[in-house]
């Protein structure tokens, strides 16, 4: 039994149903990181929490897990490649601790996938890029010629 004295639901907004965010690229930063043991205890993974920094999903959280210590060498190789991409995106090439990756803005690619156990859609972080990476906007090559002398696009 828990003492709920003093709580009045009329004074608190009810929690909204938690829906995954749409697939896409989002400006985000790591706000938490934790090394956790795998379910079977044979290894460990780095769990990273990302907070979306702007747009309609500002302050929403998404997570990823990097299997850095695992009997499956392929899983470790994939995780190390993802960690390398993440480090390059935030400009920390040789972190001694995961906290060094916190609060540094980067562009993450979020995908949606169906959970095998429940069939529910969930988010998955599948890519990392520098915060100034192209976001679908065409980039013009720098040129010294005036606009009227440039070839048509």
N, C-alpha and C positions, 0 to 999 in steps of 0.2 A: 504494500500500500504506500502511496506517495501523498504527501501533504500538498494540496493545491490551493490552500487558503490564500486569498488575495488575487487569484487569477479571475479575470472577467473577459470572456470571449467577445463580448460586445465592444471592448476597447482595443482589440487587436485585429488587424486585417487577416483573414484566413489565408493560409498558404495556397498558392496557385499550383496547378498540376505542372510537374516538371517535364517539359518537352525538350527534345534535342534541338540544337540550333541547326539551321540549314547548312548544307555543305558549302564550302567556300573558303576564301582567304580572309584572315582576321588579324588585326594588330593585337598582340597580346604580350604578356610578360609572365614568367614563372614566379609564383608567389609562395609556393611550398615545394619541398622535395624531401623524400624519405626513402631510405633503403629498407626494403621489407623482404622477409623470407618467402620463397615460393610455397604454394599450397602443400606440395609433397615434402618440403624441407630440404630438397636437394640443391638448392641454389638461392639466389636473391635477385630482386629487381629494384630499379630506381623508379619510384613513382613521382611524377612531376605534375603539379597543378598549375594550369595556365589560366589567367584572368584576361578576358577580352577587354581591351582598353578604350574602344570607341565604337560608334555606330549604334544600331538599334539593339544589339546584344551586349552593350557595355556592362561590365561587371559580372557577366556570366562566366562560369568555370567549366573547363574541359580538362581531361586528364590523359596522360600517356604513361605506359610502363616500358622500361628498357631492361631487358633480360641480360644484365651485364655478367652474371655468374650463373651458369646453367650447364647441365651435362650435355645439352644439345649445342654443338659447336656452331651450327647454322644460326640458331637463335642469338647466340652471343655475337656473331659476326654482324648480323642485321642490327642489333642494338648498338654496337660500337659505331657502325656507319651512321645511324640516326643521331647518336651523341656527337659525332664529328660534325654533322650538318648543323646541329643545334649550336655547338660551340662556335662554329664559323659565323653563324647568323648573328650571334651576340658579341662576337669579337673577343672571346675568352678561349684562347687556343689550348691551354694546359691547366685546367682548374684542379686545385688540390682538394676542393670540397664543393659539393653541389650548390651550396649557398652562394658561391661566386657567380652563379648563373641567374640568380634572383633579380627581379625588378629591372631587367634590361629588355627594352622593347624589341620585338621581332615579328615577322609575318609568319603565321602558322597556316597550314592547309588542313581544314577539317573535312572529314568524310562522314557519311552516314552508313551504317551497316546494321543488318538484322542479327540480333543475338540468337545463337543456335539453341539455347536452353529455353528462352521465353518467347522468341519471335518478335520482341520489341525492337524498335529502332534505337540505336545509340550512336553517340559521336565517337570519332576516332581521330586523333591527331596523326596525320600522315606525311607532313613535310614542314620544313623550316627554311626561312630565307631572311636575309637582312631586311630591316624595316624599310629601307628605301628601295627595295626590289620592285621591279615593274609589276603593276597590279592591273594589267590589261589595257592600260593607256598606251597608245603608240608613242614611242620615243623618237625624237628627231636627232639625227646625228649632228654634232656641232660642225659648223662650217663658217668660213670667213667671208663667203660671197654674200652679197645682198639678196634679199628674198626674190627680187625680180629676175635674178640671174640663175637661180636654182632650178634644176629640172622639176617638172611637175611630179607630184606624188602619185 
